[in-house]
Amino acid sequence: MKSFLFIISFVFAAFFGNAQVLSFDQKFYDALDKWVVFEGTGNPKKHLIGFVYLDELSGISFRHHATVLDKEGGLVLLDPITDAIMASRLDSRTVDVAILSDKQVQELKLPREPNWLSVYKVNEKTDKYQVAKGRAYNAAGVSDLALPILLKVYEKDPHLEGLEFELAYAYNHIGSFYKAVVVLNKAIENDPDNFWFYRELGFSFKHLNNLKEAERIYLKGIDLSNDNYQKAEMAINMVQSFFHVKDRKKFDEWVSILKKYADKDSQFLDYIPVFEERWDMQREK
């Protein structure tokens, strides 16, 4: 009886050990330069298979290669796409994927890397490419992955285009606001007319509860910017801050600034009635 059970166990272990099991529980930003599968539907399920790569302009992207059938015992690769390029940018809203193992890649007769990838790897050894990689991680919401990449470049060339903003953004995202201030002050010394530095620096001071400095910096950023959306975003940050510290005079001043730059259908304006209603409730108490 024991021998029979051993044989059955061995057969099941062998079968499932060779099966191409997919686990859709991995993040796309962990799949850079790897083959991945997006979960599909149907019976049998039809999944989307493709390659994740870095486009310096668009960020972390996915190029669709083919459809795979998930059948009992393994995956079956259907005809790949050959007559069109289907690529999409991945961001913080992207669902989890299954990253293919080296063995699965071989079993599906896929190349380790697609031929077209070389076009996107031309600048891989450059600092500019590393900044683009850090920017992509920031955009994906994983600034903890961006920081070591950006800091390595910062040690060599602190004023490289785009670097200081991305580094400060990463610091702000993880809550290291003072470190962001240090980076941005040096950035402004070098490039005093870059409104993006002021936008990020105002955010840092806001979260350090230095509203006087945040206000000064945001006003300078608004003066430098030609983008009404960015002006409105800076304004709503100050509206929110002065509401929380119960400074009605400053609150009203920044509401006026917000209304000057926000579009009529802007979501920023939706907050104003909510804040004002709370002011009234507090006064009634």
Secondary structure, DSSP 8 states (H G I E B T S, - for coil): -HHHHHHHHHHHHHHHHHS------B-GGG-TTEEEEEEEETTTEEEEEEEEEEETTTEEEEEEEEEEEEETTEEEE-----S---EEE--TT---BEE--HHHHHHTT--SS-TTHHHHTTTTTSHHHHHHHHHHHHHTT-HHHHHHHHHHHHHH-TTSTTHHHHHHHHHHHHT-HHHHHHHHHHHHHH-TT-HHHHHHHHHHHHHTT-HHHHHHHHHHHHHH---HHHHHHHHHHHHHHHHHTT-HHHHHHHHHHHHHHS-TT-HHHHHHHHHHHHHHHHHH-
